Amino acid sequence: MTDTDPLIDTGQTVRVRARFYNPEGSVPNFVKERVLLQGQWGQIVFEDENSFIYEITVNGTTEIKPWLRSFGSSCEVIEPASLRREMIAEWKEILSYYESV
């Protein structure tokens, strides 16, 4: 995923912003290390030692969505609002699978 190379998804160019959290203050911060390695085409702005904002421009959200989802509760989608709503709906559906447990 790069700002200049298109993704397979040929949707509209969109800026994605997500906040990442360090679960339980783990050392090393495996979330940060993974984003630095796999998300190298985006920009990271550190908020504090336990969270940072990741921003990237992509051609549609089809391919980045599973990557963001793979971080579980360590990732909060901020923008675009449409992607945030999709993620919320998916997590609510997942929660419904576990409500009977």
C-alpha positions in Angstrom: 0.0 0.0 0.0 1.5 3.3 -1.0 0.4 6.8 -1.8 1.5 6.3 -5.4 0.9 2.6 -6.1 -2.7 1.6 -6.4 -4.1 -1.2 -4.4 -6.0 -4.0 -6.1 -9.2 -2.2 -4.8 -9.8 0.5 -7.4 -12.2 2.4 -5.3 -12.0 6.1 -4.6 -8.8 7.5 -3.0 -9.5 7.9 0.7 -7.5 8.9 3.7 -7.7 6.3 6.5 -6.8 7.3 10.1 -6.7 4.9 12.9 -5.6 5.0 16.5 -3.5 2.1 17.8 -3.2 1.2 21.4 -0.5 -0.8 23.2 -2.4 -3.6 24.9 -1.6 -3.6 28.7 1.5 -1.6 28.1 3.3 -4.6 26.7 7.1 -4.4 26.2 8.1 -4.6 23.5 5.1 -2.8 21.9 4.2 -5.5 19.4 1.4 -3.4 17.9 3.8 -0.5 17.2 6.4 -2.9 15.7 3.9 -4.5 13.5 2.5 -1.2 12.2 6.0 0.1 11.5 6.8 -3.1 9.6 3.5 -3.7 7.7 2.2 -0.2 7.4 5.5 1.4 6.3 3.7 3.5 3.6 1.6 5.4 6.0 2.5 8.1 8.6 2.6 7.6 12.3 2.1 10.3 14.9 2.8 9.2 18.5 0.3 10.5 21.0 2.0 9.0 24.1 3.8 5.8 25.0 0.7 3.7 24.7 -1.1 5.1 21.6 -0.4 6.5 18.2 -2.3 7.7 15.1 -1.6 5.9 11.7 -2.6 7.7 8.5 -2.5 6.4 5.0 -4.1 7.3 1.7 -5.5 4.2 -0.2 -7.6 3.5 -3.2 -10.6 2.1 -1.5 -10.8 0.4 1.9 -11.4 -3.2 0.8 -7.8 -4.3 1.4 -6.9 -2.3 4.5 -10.0 -3.3 6.4 -8.9 -6.8 7.2 -5.5 -5.6 8.2 -7.1 -3.0 10.6 -9.5 -5.7 11.9 -6.6 -8.0 12.6 -5.5 -5.7 15.5 -8.7 -6.3 17.4 -9.2 -4.0 20.3 -5.8 -2.4 19.8 -7.1 -0.5 16.7 -9.8 2.2 16.5 -10.7 3.5 13.1 -11.2 7.3 13.2 -11.7 8.2 9.5 -13.4 7.9 7.2 -16.7 7.8 9.0 -18.1 5.2 6.6 -15.3 2.8 7.4 -15.7 3.5 11.1 -19.4 2.6 10.9 -18.6 -0.6 8.9 -16.1 -1.7 11.6 -18.6 -0.9 14.4 -21.2 -3.0 12.7 -18.8 -5.9 12.2 -17.7 -5.8 15.8 -21.3 -5.8 17.0 -22.0 -8.8 14.9 -18.9 -10.6 16.3 -20.1 -9.7 19.8 -23.5 -11.3 19.1 -21.7 -14.6 18.4 -20.3 -14.6 22.0 -23.2 -13.2 23.9 -24.5 -16.8 24.7 -21.1 -17.9 26.0 
